[in-house]
Amino acid sequence: MRCREVLNAGLVDEFSITLSPVLFGVGTRLFDGVDASGVALEPVRSQPSSRVTHLTYAVHPR
């Protein structure tokens, strides 16, 4: 299963993203295809460092 399919199916309680900003000029939308009417994301934690930021979200049904 793809990430968006797992989120849409309600099988994820929490997830983390490690973000390292790099500018390429184009990109892929991270949550493209996730059903926003069925999934709510709650920010739980943000841990910055000098090169990356670690973001953690709790996933709740709407």
C-alpha positions in Angstrom: 0.0 0.0 0.0 1.1 3.6 -0.6 1.3 6.1 2.2 -1.9 7.9 1.1 -3.8 4.7 0.9 -2.8 3.8 4.5 -3.8 7.3 5.7 -7.1 7.2 3.9 -7.9 3.7 5.3 -7.4 5.0 8.9 -4.5 2.6 9.6 -2.0 5.2 10.9 -2.0 6.7 14.5 1.1 8.8 14.2 3.9 9.6 11.7 7.1 11.6 11.5 8.6 13.6 8.7 12.2 14.6 8.4 12.3 17.8 6.4 15.5 19.1 4.9 14.8 22.2 2.7 16.4 22.0 -0.7 15.2 24.1 -3.6 15.0 22.3 -6.9 12.3 24.4 -8.6 9.7 21.7 -8.6 8.5 19.0 -6.3 5.9 16.5 -5.3 3.0 17.5 -3.0 3.4 15.4 0.1 -0.3 14.8 0.9 -1.6 14.8 -2.6 -4.4 12.1 -2.7 -5.1 12.1 1.0 -8.8 12.5 1.8 -8.8 15.7 3.8 -12.5 15.3 4.7 -11.7 12.0 6.5 -8.3 12.7 8.0 -7.2 15.3 10.5 -3.6 15.9 11.4 -2.6 17.2 14.8 1.0 18.6 15.2 2.6 16.7 18.2 6.2 17.6 18.1 8.8 19.7 16.2 12.5 19.1 16.7 14.7 21.5 14.7 18.4 21.0 14.2 21.0 22.8 12.1 20.2 20.8 8.9 16.8 19.2 9.3 13.5 19.5 11.2 11.7 16.5 12.5 7.9 16.9 12.5 5.6 14.5 14.2 1.8 14.4 13.7 -1.1 12.4 15.3 -3.7 11.2 12.8 -7.4 11.4 13.8 -10.6 10.6 11.8 -12.9 13.5 11.0 
